[in-house]
Amino acid sequence: MTDKNQSVAWPAVLKHSGDDELIYISSAEKWQDDTELHQAEYDQADVLIDSAGAMFSLVNKQGDYTPPEFRDERMSLEELLGLVKAHAAQQGSCCVAKLYAATISDAFKIVKSLDEA
């Protein structure tokens, strides 16, 4: 049974459909404080992926806020690592093929470090 009220396990990354860029979001406070994030109009294929691999839709805007809604789907480490590699390549990182993460949490650390570079 789908639990639409499942909470996001922060940090999370935002993946826009058709774009290799991942947007690292460190906390619920960051999501709520950044109006560009929670007030945006999202596509059905856009997804928020949390640090447990849970996937959230962002299409049911409520006023000026878009609450993440659990999709009852989880992204595997391999799928997430593919997104991280594409993100790193888009940012011009070298040796992208050698990127490795043992856990989803490690993959998030890579995204965070790429954003800080």
N, C-alpha and C positions, 0 to 999 in steps of 0.2 A: 504494500500500500504506500502511496506517495505521501510524504509529509511536507507539504508546501511551506510549513513554518520552520523547517530545519534551519538552524543558524549557520552562518558562514564561519568557518574556522580560519580566522585571519592569521597570517597575511593571505592575500589572494592576488590573482592576476586577471586582468581584463583582456580578452581576445576578441577583436573586431573581425567580423567575417571578411575574408578577402585581403587581410592585412597581416603581415608577419610580425608586426610590432606587438609586444606584450606590455601592458601597463601594470607595474607593480603597485599594489595598494597595501600598505603596512598594517592598517587597522580599521576597525569600524568607524573610529573617529575621523580618520583620513577620508573615508568614503562619505561620511555625513558632512564633513567640513568643506569638501571640494565640490562646489556646485557644478563644475564642468563634468564631474563623474556622475553624480546622482540625479542631475536634471536633464541629462542628454536624452535624445530620442535614439533608442537602440533598435537594431534589426533583429528579426527572429533568430538569426544564426549567430548573433553576438553572444558571448558567454563569459560568465565570471567563474573562475576555477579557484577553489579554495585549497588550503594547504593539506587537506585530506584527500584531494582529488575530486571532491564533489563539484558538480556543475550546476550553475544557477542561471536561469533566464532573467532577462532585464527588459521585458516588454510591457509589463502592466504598470505603467506610470500612474501614480496617484497624486494628483495635483502637481506640485513641483518636485516630487521625490519619486525615484524609481527603486522600489525594494527588490532585492535579489530573491528569486523564488526557486527553490530546489527543484531540479528536473528529474530526480530519481535516476540519475546517471552519474557514473564516476569515470574519470579519466585515468587510464593506466599510466604508470611511470614512463613506459616506452612512448606513449602518445605525447605526454607532456614534454619529454626530452626532445622529441621531434619538433615541437613548437618552440622550445628554448633554443635549439640549434638554428632554426629559421630566423628567430629573433636576433640571435648573435650575428648571423650572416648579414642580416639587413643592416645591422649597426656597424658592419665592416670588420668584425672580429676575425682574426686568422685562426687556423687550425680548428674550425668549428666541428669537423668530423670527430675530433678527439674529445669533445666535451662528454663528460660522464657524470652521472649522479646516481648514487646508490639508493636514494629515497626521494620522494616527492619534496620533502623539506629541503634536501640538497639542491634540487632543481630550482626551487624558489630562491635559494641563496645565490645561485648563478644569475638569475634574472636581476636580483637586487644589486649584485656587484656590477653587472653590465650597465645598469641605470646610474650607478654612482661614478662610473668611469668617464 
